[in-house]
Amino acid sequence: MDVVERNFFRLLRAGAFATEEQIEPLSAWKWKRLYQLSQMHGVTPWVNDGVERCRSQFFTNLIPDSVAKLLQKGTPKESDETEDSNTMLTSDHLTNPLLNHKLQDILDDEHSSTETRHLLLLILGTARFVMNAGIPVKRITEMGLFLRQSANRIDFLQLQTWIHRLRLDTMAQLSAVMLVKLLHFKPEELPFMKPSTEQQMEHCVKDMLQQKNSHAEEWYFSQGKDIFVHTSNSSAMLWQVRRSASNFKYFPAESVTNFMASFAHSLSHIEE
């Protein structure tokens, strides 16, 4: 990561998890880029909380007033709705009919722990975001907060059974690795995580962070364009094809049907 990305995750960790972080010096332009990152990933309130927590540090006090005011405004309320409409699929539904049938059986089981089912949905939400938009910074942060608050009420043995049943093993591992490398969780906090070497985790995170699109105003590890919305946006389809191919390894059982569902969804939005 470069210095903007490092400070972005430090402020995110400080704001969301109340950790002690050391902020590196940034120019006014780089502070603006950091703000853009927080907006793009929908985590501006947490980043602003991180700025306030690190306010006593010399370099944090050098943040431009204009950027500080933007951070304090937070994330626009409509961002979540836009994000959900762009990613199409809800976290309690899969496009693969067989897997979706299994998922609904799991969710209908009232004898299982509510917290365990909720964590499963958080993993599925991360999977959906990875397949349709990019690196799930907000989703991973929400998962981390839920784990810190509810870990003692989660049946991790049952969760692992469900993960394997839904063929989510690789996606669950990706989520765990991002929690460890980006948000500094300890592997022992993630019982559903398989043993991984430091090199394997570094490669996994690097692969995610390098997934950029071709926006003229390209941001770091950015999300994609609104896929297939207008016929004039020909590059969007190629972008989604490439993303689907690159993320096939994380959730192969769902990737193909997810792409087809995205394409079908887009047809209803094409302007006549």
MARFI-669048 format. One line per field, with one value per residue (C-alpha): residue in three letters; x, y negated, z negated. Coordinates in nm, 4 decimals. Layout:
BEGIN
residu c(ala;...)
u c(X;...)
v c(Y;...)
w c(Z;...)
% end
This chain:
BEGIN
residu c(met;asp;val;val;glu;arg;asn;phe;phe;arg;leu;leu;arg;ala;gly;ala;phe;ala;thr;glu;glu;gln;ile;glu;pro;leu;ser;ala;trp;lys;trp;lys;arg;leu;tyr;gln;leu;ser;gln;met;his;gly;val;thr;pro;trp;val;asn;asp;gly;val;glu;arg;cys;arg;ser;gln;phe;phe;thr;asn;leu;ile;pro;asp;ser;val;ala;lys;leu;leu;gln;lys;gly;thr;pro;lys;glu;ser;asp;glu;thr;glu;asp;ser;asn;thr;met;leu;thr;ser;asp;his;leu;thr;asn;pro;leu;leu;asn;his;lys;leu;gln;asp;ile;leu;asp;asp;glu;his;ser;ser;thr;glu;thr;arg;his;leu;leu;leu;leu;ile;leu;gly;thr;ala;arg;phe;val;met;asn;ala;gly;ile;pro;val;lys;arg;ile;thr;glu;met;gly;leu;phe;leu;arg;gln;ser;ala;asn;arg;ile;asp;phe;leu;gln;leu;gln;thr;trp;ile;his;arg;leu;arg;leu;asp;thr;met;ala;gln;leu;ser;ala;val;met;leu;val;lys;leu;leu;his;phe;lys;pro;glu;glu;leu;pro;phe;met;lys;pro;ser;thr;glu;gln;gln;met;glu;his;cys;val;lys;asp;met;leu;gln;gln;lys;asn;ser;his;ala;glu;glu;trp;tyr;phe;ser;gln;gly;lys;asp;ile;phe;val;his;thr;ser;asn;ser;ser;ala;met;leu;trp;gln;val;arg;arg;ser;ala;ser;asn;phe;lys;tyr;phe;pro;ala;glu;ser;val;thr;asn;phe;met;ala;ser;phe;ala;his;ser;leu;ser;his;ile;glu;glu)
u c(0.0000;0.1047;0.0890;-0.2700;-0.3973;-0.2028;-0.3457;-0.6933;-0.6959;-0.5306;-0.8024;-1.0699;-0.9362;-0.9059;-1.2597;-1.4365;-1.2384;-1.0842;-0.7286;-0.4160;-0.2705;0.0252;-0.0648;0.1955;0.2302;0.0124;-0.0047;-0.3332;-0.3873;-0.3345;-0.5751;-0.8346;-0.7611;-0.8078;-1.1452;-1.2395;-1.1516;-1.3742;-1.6638;-1.6211;-1.6256;-1.9006;-1.6910;-1.6537;-1.8132;-1.5654;-1.2717;-1.3841;-1.4064;-1.0511;-0.9350;-1.0899;-0.9306;-0.5869;-0.6357;-0.3520;-0.0999;0.0957;0.0332;-0.3407;-0.3688;-0.2330;-0.5477;-0.6873;-0.9995;-1.1874;-1.1235;-1.2040;-1.5426;-1.6138;-1.5273;-1.7563;-2.0478;-2.0145;-2.1446;-2.4573;-2.7613;-2.8422;-2.5043;-2.6251;-2.9314;-2.7188;-2.4726;-2.7495;-2.9098;-2.5741;-2.4886;-2.8390;-2.8432;-2.9551;-2.7413;-3.0186;-3.0562;-2.8257;-2.8651;-2.7592;-3.0927;-2.9400;-2.7335;-3.0216;-3.2463;-2.9847;-2.9477;-3.3214;-3.3296;-3.0546;-3.2275;-3.5607;-3.4047;-3.5346;-3.3391;-3.0040;-2.8400;-2.9595;-2.6052;-2.4628;-2.7112;-2.6350;-2.2624;-2.3347;-2.5337;-2.2440;-2.0114;-2.2650;-2.2951;-1.9183;-1.9291;-2.1971;-1.9967;-1.6732;-1.8450;-2.0286;-1.8387;-1.4876;-1.3060;-1.5701;-1.4176;-1.7499;-1.8742;-1.5546;-1.5671;-1.9283;-1.8316;-1.5449;-1.7692;-2.0276;-1.7619;-1.6258;-1.9756;-2.1260;-1.8463;-1.9440;-2.2949;-2.1852;-2.1727;-1.8617;-1.8862;-2.2350;-2.1111;-1.8332;-2.0850;-2.3006;-2.0028;-1.8993;-2.2591;-2.2920;-1.9424;-1.8394;-1.5074;-1.2833;-1.4955;-1.5036;-1.1259;-1.0941;-1.3111;-1.1000;-0.7731;-0.8941;-0.9980;-0.6484;-0.4434;-0.6530;-0.8229;-0.5560;-0.7755;-0.5982;-0.6489;-0.7716;-1.0637;-1.1775;-1.2424;-1.3776;-1.0396;-0.8145;-0.4413;-0.2580;0.1021;0.1888;0.2900;-0.0432;-0.2351;-0.0228;-0.0825;-0.4574;-0.4910;-0.2629;-0.4816;-0.7919;-0.6324;-0.5094;-0.8590;-0.9016;-1.1243;-1.0572;-1.2394;-1.0944;-1.0898;-0.9416;-0.9343;-0.7421;-0.8866;-1.2023;-1.5489;-1.6798;-1.9173;-2.2912;-2.2932;-2.4970;-2.7257;-2.7023;-2.6215;-2.3778;-2.1654;-2.0020;-1.6919;-1.9035;-1.9917;-1.6273;-1.5412;-1.7948;-1.6822;-1.3234;-1.4264;-1.6417;-1.3507;-1.0992;-1.3309;-1.4442;-1.1901;-1.3522;-1.7070;-1.7210;-2.0605;-2.2265;-2.0141;-2.1660;-2.5307;-2.4537;-2.3163;-2.6214;-2.8543;-2.6644;-2.6985;-3.0708;-3.1201;-2.9452;-3.1821;-3.4688;-3.2672;-3.1675;-3.3078;-3.5354)
v c(0.0000;-0.3583;-0.6159;-0.7222;-0.3656;-0.2955;-0.6024;-0.5225;-0.1827;-0.3208;-0.5829;-0.3235;-0.0894;-0.3743;-0.4935;-0.1583;0.0441;-0.2251;-0.1076;-0.3164;-0.4077;-0.6186;-0.8507;-0.9351;-1.2857;-1.3630;-1.6588;-1.8460;-1.6649;-1.3244;-1.4091;-1.4800;-1.1417;-0.9764;-1.1459;-1.0215;-0.6675;-0.6956;-0.8210;-0.5578;-0.2755;-0.4249;-0.4432;-0.8212;-0.8327;-0.5729;-0.7508;-1.0796;-0.9084;-0.7877;-1.1421;-1.2598;-0.9748;-1.0574;-1.4338;-1.4660;-1.3530;-1.6256;-1.5014;-1.4548;-1.8200;-1.9162;-1.7941;-2.0808;-2.2474;-2.1829;-1.8066;-1.8003;-1.9595;-1.7048;-1.4171;-1.5571;-1.5618;-1.1846;-0.9629;-1.0622;-0.8620;-0.7553;-0.5818;-0.2540;-0.2466;-0.3132;-0.0456;0.2116;0.1326;0.1683;0.5025;0.6370;0.9406;0.9346;1.1125;1.3631;1.4828;1.6652;1.6865;2.0517;2.2370;2.5354;2.3232;2.0850;2.3753;2.4849;2.1283;2.0878;2.4160;2.2797;1.9458;2.1164;2.3278;2.1523;2.3870;2.2445;1.9396;1.6054;1.4663;1.7596;1.7066;1.3342;1.3957;1.6311;1.3513;1.1103;1.3527;1.3862;1.0078;0.9849;1.2478;1.0536;0.7316;0.8945;1.0453;0.7286;0.4250;0.4816;0.4822;0.4864;0.2430;0.1494;0.5105;0.6380;0.3606;0.4460;0.8127;0.7228;0.5122;0.7901;1.0456;0.8237;0.7761;1.1239;1.3826;1.5580;1.6238;1.7692;2.1443;2.1598;2.5362;2.4925;2.1969;2.4037;2.6746;2.4165;2.2578;2.5942;2.6800;2.3548;2.3918;2.0679;2.2005;1.9831;1.6709;1.7155;1.7523;1.4339;1.2477;1.3748;1.2832;0.9280;0.8978;1.0038;0.8034;0.4877;0.4547;0.6339;0.9050;1.2007;1.5407;1.6868;1.4412;1.6098;1.9807;2.0221;1.9219;2.1933;2.1810;1.9545;1.8455;1.4760;1.4928;1.6445;1.3738;1.0965;1.2336;1.2606;0.8991;0.7661;0.9402;0.7664;0.4212;0.4326;0.4769;0.1308;0.0149;-0.2301;-0.5354;-0.8573;-0.9734;-0.6391;-0.5911;-0.3351;0.0215;-0.1293;0.0041;0.0607;-0.1333;-0.0792;0.2375;0.2649;-0.0271;-0.2067;-0.0760;-0.3641;-0.2252;0.0518;0.0741;0.1573;0.5005;0.5843;0.4577;0.6925;0.9879;0.9367;0.8988;1.2124;1.4075;1.2797;1.3559;1.6965;1.8661;1.7212;1.8510;2.0612;2.2183;1.8755;1.6677;1.7799;1.7533;1.4218;1.2821;1.3979;1.2484;0.9189;0.9195;0.9987;0.7252;0.4761;0.5413;0.3896;0.0682;0.0143;-0.3108;-0.2710)
w c(0.0000;0.0469;-0.2312;-0.1505;-0.1677;-0.4884;-0.6606;-0.5290;-0.6989;-1.0138;-1.0545;-0.9728;-1.2418;-1.4928;-1.4274;-1.4059;-1.6611;-1.8844;-1.8158;-1.8662;-1.5273;-1.4181;-1.1295;-0.8637;-0.7109;-0.4075;-0.1733;-0.1279;0.2025;0.0410;-0.2412;0.0254;0.1867;-0.1512;-0.1858;0.1630;0.0547;-0.2501;-0.0376;0.2297;-0.0243;-0.2413;-0.5592;-0.6043;-0.9543;-1.0832;-0.9209;-1.0749;-1.4147;-1.3545;-1.2817;-1.6084;-1.8013;-1.6557;-1.6912;-1.9437;-1.6824;-1.5031;-1.1473;-1.2034;-1.3002;-0.9570;-0.7804;-0.5647;-0.7055;-0.3808;-0.4052;-0.7774;-0.7059;-0.4322;-0.6658;-0.9340;-0.6903;-0.6584;-0.3809;-0.1836;-0.2977;0.0558;0.0996;-0.0541;0.1705;0.4782;0.3737;0.3237;0.6585;0.8319;0.6763;0.7404;0.5172;0.1562;-0.1008;-0.1809;0.1764;0.4179;0.7943;0.8082;0.7575;0.5784;0.3411;0.2813;0.1816;-0.0716;-0.1983;-0.2539;-0.4477;-0.6725;-0.7270;-0.8021;-1.0789;-1.3900;-1.6172;-1.5062;-1.6594;-1.5224;-1.5539;-1.3578;-1.0759;-1.0768;-1.0391;-0.7492;-0.5822;-0.6383;-0.4585;-0.1767;-0.1591;-0.1223;0.1530;0.3383;0.3160;0.4323;0.7358;0.8382;0.7152;0.5785;0.2474;-0.0311;-0.2824;-0.4430;-0.4461;-0.6093;-0.8706;-0.9553;-0.9869;-1.2191;-1.4424;-1.4615;-1.5543;-1.8304;-1.9726;-1.9286;-1.8990;-2.2221;-2.0862;-1.7510;-1.6920;-1.4753;-1.4234;-1.2796;-1.0735;-0.9190;-0.8289;-0.6529;-0.4780;-0.3348;-0.2409;-0.0434;0.1086;-0.0571;-0.1893;0.0296;-0.0134;-0.3913;-0.3870;-0.1794;-0.4322;-0.7212;-0.5510;-0.4875;-0.8521;-0.9560;-0.7088;-0.6700;-1.0096;-1.2187;-1.3656;-1.5198;-1.3498;-1.6790;-1.6677;-1.3455;-1.4118;-1.0576;-0.9124;-0.7727;-0.8512;-0.6051;-0.5778;-0.5902;-0.2236;-0.1215;-0.3056;-0.1551;0.1948;0.1338;0.0145;0.2880;0.5464;0.4075;0.3788;0.7375;0.8806;1.0315;1.3118;1.5911;1.4560;1.5852;1.2243;1.1094;0.7348;0.5348;0.5417;0.6828;0.7417;1.0914;1.3090;1.2935;1.4979;1.8188;1.7350;2.0687;2.4135;2.4581;2.1737;2.3752;2.1566;1.8513;1.9863;2.0539;1.7067;1.5479;1.7603;1.6487;1.2861;1.2975;1.4464;1.1903;0.8958;1.0227;0.7950;0.4827;0.5385;0.8585;0.7802;0.7781;1.0177;1.3486;1.2403;1.0698;1.3950;1.5880;1.3268;1.3496;1.7249;1.7100;1.4516;1.6792;1.9704;1.7738;1.7369;2.0966;2.2301;2.5299)
% end
